[in-house]
């Protein structure tokens, strides 16, 4: 049986500066991978540099790259720059997302466009460029949301913006299969990060906690090992959305 590891591989992480993306970057480096760390806004630059320092401290090569991935040209440039810095990319992970909890009747066109640009458009062109650039046998992993299996209010543009990624994932899994590239989506439950708390009241946070094992939110430490598994021994899983949420919701 062939052993699947990250040792000597090149990993690109969109949104890799902090939170889940930062942990995935650190763990990839600990596994022997070189890591390209993408960040979007100037406010995340310092976090990206800290993650880079951790990657280098683990004995791996790393590079920090920026760009607004809602622009396809920026996605193409991200892959080209990562390839120039590290060599052919083996694993591409997209953790980028934008959350909004607003009733449909109160959602502006600008908010709708922003949510679908970040959550769907950027994800599509990330998968497209990964399909063009990844080495044979590569892995493409996108972070989505367990709200894809929820019946709830307020998150129409967030869950709606992430929903197309399941279809992108299935199509790409078929289209890239001849090259041995697996394509998956991971759907965490509400995560214990600043990404979540800005949208919720304390009462709703308590409710979300109550829906999962141990009365707790999903932690980034719960999700990063799943990404690592999909990037290594879990390569045979493809075209799937994996709901990793402690029992929060399922289909």
Kinemage of the C-alpha trace (Angstrom):
@kinemage 1
@onewidth
@group {chain A} dominant
@subgroup {mainchain}
@vectorlist {calphas} color= white
{ca unk a 1} P 0.000 0.000 0.000
{ca unk a 2} L 1.338 3.438 -0.936
{ca unk a 3} L 1.984 5.697 2.025
{ca unk a 4} L 0.369 9.124 1.719
{ca unk a 5} L 2.072 11.903 3.640
{ca unk a 6} L 2.615 15.639 3.434
{ca unk a 7} L 6.371 15.301 3.712
{ca unk a 8} L 7.993 17.232 0.873
{ca unk a 9} L 4.626 18.357 -0.546
{ca unk a 10} L 3.684 21.934 -1.387
{ca unk a 11} L 0.460 23.198 0.188
{ca unk a 12} L -1.434 26.388 -0.677
{ca unk a 13} L -3.923 27.669 1.884
{ca unk a 14} L -6.326 30.463 0.993
{ca unk a 15} L -7.138 32.326 4.181
{ca unk a 16} L -4.144 30.713 5.827
{ca unk a 17} L -3.123 33.545 8.117
{ca unk a 18} L -5.105 32.778 11.259
{ca unk a 19} L -7.870 30.748 12.896
{ca unk a 20} L -8.525 27.478 11.026
{ca unk a 21} L -6.332 28.357 8.047
{ca unk a 22} L -3.438 29.231 10.317
{ca unk a 23} L -3.718 25.949 12.203
{ca unk a 24} L -3.874 23.976 8.947
{ca unk a 25} L -0.718 25.775 7.797
{ca unk a 26} L 1.122 24.967 11.022
{ca unk a 27} L 0.100 21.326 10.993
{ca unk a 28} L 1.056 20.960 7.343
{ca unk a 29} L 4.520 22.299 8.117
{ca unk a 30} L 4.826 19.955 11.086
{ca unk a 31} L 4.042 17.159 8.643
{ca unk a 32} L 6.957 18.207 6.454
{ca unk a 33} L 5.093 20.292 3.855
{ca unk a 34} L 6.098 23.647 2.420
{ca unk a 35} L 3.279 26.154 2.768
{ca unk a 36} L 1.996 29.143 0.803
{ca unk a 37} L -0.047 31.305 3.166
{ca unk a 38} L -2.642 33.562 1.562
{ca unk a 39} L -4.309 36.478 3.316
{ca unk a 40} L -6.833 39.007 2.037
{ca unk a 41} L -6.664 42.306 3.907
{ca unk a 42} L -3.827 44.313 5.400
{ca unk a 43} L -5.271 43.677 8.864
{ca unk a 44} L -4.301 39.996 8.517
{ca unk a 45} L -0.720 40.632 7.390
{ca unk a 46} L 0.757 40.365 10.893
{ca unk a 47} L -1.083 37.076 11.492
{ca unk a 48} L 0.212 35.742 8.177
{ca unk a 49} L 3.777 36.645 9.159
{ca unk a 50} L 3.369 34.869 12.512
{ca unk a 51} L 2.082 31.766 10.739
{ca unk a 52} L 5.003 31.951 8.327
{ca unk a 53} L 7.409 32.109 11.272
{ca unk a 54} L 5.792 28.973 12.717
{ca unk a 55} L 6.090 27.185 9.361
{ca unk a 56} L 9.781 28.063 9.114
{ca unk a 57} L 10.348 27.097 12.756
{ca unk a 58} L 9.025 23.641 11.858
{ca unk a 59} L 11.827 23.370 9.279
{ca unk a 60} L 9.665 23.955 6.212
{ca unk a 61} L 9.729 26.614 3.517
{ca unk a 62} L 6.899 29.114 3.390
{ca unk a 63} L 5.724 32.201 1.593
{ca unk a 64} L 3.101 34.848 2.346
{ca unk a 65} L 0.853 35.962 -0.507
{ca unk a 66} L -2.095 38.346 -0.643
{ca unk a 67} L -4.991 38.985 -2.959
{ca unk a 68} L -8.723 39.529 -3.260
{ca unk a 69} L -9.883 36.117 -4.433
{ca unk a 70} L -13.231 37.428 -5.634
{ca unk a 71} L -11.255 38.555 -8.704
{ca unk a 72} L -10.378 35.550 -10.918
{ca unk a 73} L -7.159 37.250 -12.042
{ca unk a 74} L -6.057 37.431 -8.411
{ca unk a 75} L -6.750 33.718 -7.941
{ca unk a 76} L -4.682 32.919 -11.028
{ca unk a 77} L -1.875 35.122 -9.711
{ca unk a 78} L -2.037 33.420 -6.299
{ca unk a 79} L -1.436 29.992 -7.811
{ca unk a 80} L 1.272 31.279 -10.133
{ca unk a 81} L 3.094 33.041 -7.274
{ca unk a 82} L 2.793 30.029 -4.968
{ca unk a 83} L 4.160 27.800 -7.712
{ca unk a 84} L 7.051 30.160 -8.369
{ca unk a 85} L 7.942 30.287 -4.674
{ca unk a 86} L 7.554 26.604 -3.763
{ca unk a 87} L 7.214 24.563 -6.942
{ca unk a 88} L 4.207 22.610 -8.196
{ca unk a 89} L 1.352 22.699 -5.695
{ca unk a 90} L 0.143 19.341 -4.368
{ca unk a 91} L -2.622 20.387 -1.988
{ca unk a 92} L -4.911 23.430 -2.288
{ca unk a 93} L -7.099 24.322 0.690
{ca unk a 94} L -9.637 27.144 0.601
{ca unk a 95} L -10.799 28.358 4.024
{ca unk a 96} L -12.036 31.736 2.756
{ca unk a 97} L -15.555 32.715 3.739
{ca unk a 98} L -17.766 35.587 4.750
{ca unk a 99} L -20.685 35.227 7.165
{ca unk a 100} L -23.798 37.369 7.486
{ca unk a 101} L -26.890 36.795 9.590
{ca unk a 102} L -29.582 39.058 8.173
{ca unk a 103} L -33.237 38.403 7.309
{ca unk a 104} L -33.978 38.168 3.600
{ca unk a 105} L -36.183 41.278 3.647
{ca unk a 106} L -33.342 43.315 5.170
{ca unk a 107} L -30.555 42.100 2.856
{ca unk a 108} L -29.238 44.663 0.391
{ca unk a 109} L -28.091 43.898 -3.131
{ca unk a 110} L -24.567 44.899 -2.111
{ca unk a 111} L -24.601 42.396 0.771
{ca unk a 112} L -25.970 39.676 -1.516
{ca unk a 113} L -23.261 40.311 -4.101
{ca unk a 114} L -20.491 40.341 -1.479
{ca unk a 115} L -21.661 37.073 0.073
{ca unk a 116} L -21.852 35.225 -3.233
{ca unk a 117} L -18.588 36.728 -4.474
{ca unk a 118} L -16.655 35.530 -1.414
{ca unk a 119} L -18.402 32.233 -0.741
{ca unk a 120} L -19.215 30.987 -4.246
{ca unk a 121} L -17.332 32.897 -6.940
{ca unk a 122} L -13.960 32.825 -5.177
{ca unk a 123} L -14.430 29.123 -4.399
{ca unk a 124} L -15.240 28.320 -8.034
{ca unk a 125} L -12.190 30.042 -9.460
{ca unk a 126} L -9.971 28.609 -6.707
{ca unk a 127} L -11.062 25.115 -7.763
{ca unk a 128} L -10.576 26.080 -11.404
{ca unk a 129} L -6.997 27.250 -10.893
{ca unk a 130} L -6.248 24.249 -8.681
{ca unk a 131} L -7.404 22.014 -11.526
{ca unk a 132} L -5.036 23.820 -13.862
{ca unk a 133} L -2.015 23.891 -11.568
{ca unk a 134} L -2.085 20.944 -9.160
{ca unk a 135} L 0.214 17.993 -9.568
{ca unk a 136} L -1.341 14.693 -10.546
{ca unk a 137} L -2.599 13.017 -7.398
{ca unk a 138} L -3.278 16.402 -5.813
{ca unk a 139} L -5.977 17.335 -3.318
{ca unk a 140} L -8.481 20.207 -3.335
{ca unk a 141} L -10.331 20.910 -0.095
{ca unk a 142} L -12.887 23.689 0.496
{ca unk a 143} L -14.315 24.713 3.863
{ca unk a 144} L -18.088 25.185 3.685
{ca unk a 145} L -20.645 25.138 6.544
{ca unk a 146} L -22.932 22.707 8.347
{ca unk a 147} L -25.731 25.211 7.749
{ca unk a 148} L -26.003 23.494 4.359
{ca unk a 149} L -27.951 20.835 6.261
{ca unk a 150} L -29.848 23.202 8.550
{ca unk a 151} L -33.422 24.553 8.419
{ca unk a 152} L -32.983 27.949 9.993
{ca unk a 153} L -33.500 31.666 9.569
{ca unk a 154} L -31.103 34.528 8.981
{ca unk a 155} L -28.364 32.791 7.033
{ca unk a 156} L -29.869 32.774 3.543
{ca unk a 157} L -26.902 34.443 1.845
{ca unk a 158} L -24.254 32.585 3.868
{ca unk a 159} L -25.602 29.057 3.455
{ca unk a 160} L -26.886 30.016 0.012
{ca unk a 161} L -23.468 31.318 -0.992
{ca unk a 162} L -21.744 28.156 0.213
{ca unk a 163} L -24.297 25.774 -1.307
{ca unk a 164} L -22.930 25.982 -4.884
{ca unk a 165} L -19.547 24.752 -3.630
{ca unk a 166} L -21.021 21.273 -3.175
{ca unk a 167} L -21.888 21.204 -6.869
{ca unk a 168} L -18.497 22.650 -7.840
{ca unk a 169} L -16.877 19.924 -5.731
{ca unk a 170} L -18.797 17.085 -7.331
{ca unk a 171} L -18.205 18.350 -10.866
{ca unk a 172} L -14.497 18.920 -10.244
{ca unk a 173} L -14.138 15.474 -8.663
{ca unk a 174} L -15.405 13.936 -11.895
{ca unk a 175} L -13.487 16.264 -14.208
{ca unk a 176} L -10.146 15.881 -12.405
{ca unk a 177} L -10.475 12.180 -11.538
{ca unk a 178} L -8.414 11.039 -14.515
{ca unk a 179} L -5.454 12.848 -12.960
{ca unk a 180} L -5.993 11.266 -9.554
{ca unk a 181} L -7.008 14.585 -7.968
{ca unk a 182} L -9.522 14.275 -5.133
{ca unk a 183} L -11.887 17.167 -4.441
{ca unk a 184} L -13.780 17.486 -1.165
{ca unk a 185} L -15.680 19.947 1.010
{ca unk a 186} L -15.626 20.027 4.807
{ca unk a 187} L -18.635 21.471 6.625
{ca unk a 188} L -17.835 22.462 10.222
{ca unk a 189} L -20.475 23.315 12.761
{ca unk a 190} L -20.522 26.820 14.270
{ca unk a 191} L -16.877 27.396 15.135
{ca unk a 192} L -15.471 28.953 18.265
{ca unk a 193} L -13.786 31.825 16.394
{ca unk a 194} L -14.471 35.572 15.958
{ca unk a 195} L -15.942 34.666 12.551
{ca unk a 196} L -19.012 33.298 14.394
{ca unk a 197} L -19.591 35.470 17.431
{ca unk a 198} L -20.139 38.743 15.579
{ca unk a 199} L -23.354 37.386 14.097
{ca unk a 200} L -24.980 35.919 17.186
{ca unk a 201} L -26.559 36.861 20.515
{ca unk a 202} L -25.440 35.118 23.713
{ca unk a 203} L -28.738 33.229 23.746
{ca unk a 204} L -28.246 31.894 20.242
{ca unk a 205} L -24.643 30.954 21.029
{ca unk a 206} L -25.959 28.909 23.954
{ca unk a 207} L -28.480 27.231 21.650
{ca unk a 208} L -25.809 26.360 19.073
{ca unk a 209} L -23.660 24.873 21.826
{ca unk a 210} L -26.567 22.759 23.065
{ca unk a 211} L -26.960 21.057 19.677
{ca unk a 212} L -23.572 19.316 19.644
{ca unk a 213} L -21.798 16.750 21.779
{ca unk a 214} L -20.468 18.055 25.048
{ca unk a 215} L -22.489 21.273 24.783
{ca unk a 216} L -19.724 22.944 22.807
{ca unk a 217} L -19.022 24.690 19.549
{ca unk a 218} L -16.795 23.207 16.872
{ca unk a 219} L -13.139 24.052 17.475
{ca unk a 220} L -10.528 24.616 14.802
{ca unk a 221} L -8.613 21.731 16.396
{ca unk a 222} L -11.545 19.473 15.471
{ca unk a 223} L -11.389 20.396 11.780
{ca unk a 224} L -7.685 20.737 10.939
{ca unk a 225} L -6.959 16.991 11.412
{ca unk a 226} L -9.795 16.165 8.988
{ca unk a 227} L -8.231 18.417 6.378
{ca unk a 228} L -4.877 16.753 6.990
{ca unk a 229} L -6.471 13.315 6.605
{ca unk a 230} L -8.139 14.270 3.310
{ca unk a 231} L -4.790 15.590 2.087
{ca unk a 232} L -3.037 12.295 2.894
{ca unk a 233} L -4.563 8.892 3.686
{ca unk a 234} L -8.086 10.098 2.907
{ca unk a 235} L -7.284 10.663 -0.760
{ca unk a 236} L -9.847 8.051 -1.856
{ca unk a 237} L -12.673 10.282 -0.567
{ca unk a 238} L -13.736 12.592 -3.388
{ca unk a 239} L -16.808 14.537 -4.466
{ca unk a 240} L -18.101 14.546 -0.890
{ca unk a 241} L -19.194 17.095 1.678
{ca unk a 242} L -18.094 15.926 5.131
{ca unk a 243} L -20.237 17.273 7.969
{ca unk a 244} L -17.884 17.575 10.934
{ca unk a 245} L -19.918 19.173 13.675
{ca unk a 246} L -20.306 16.952 16.739
{ca unk a 247} L -23.882 16.055 15.840
{ca unk a 248} L -25.013 19.634 15.305
{ca unk a 249} L -26.892 18.767 12.110
{ca unk a 250} L -26.970 16.246 9.306
{ca unk a 251} L -28.948 15.435 6.198
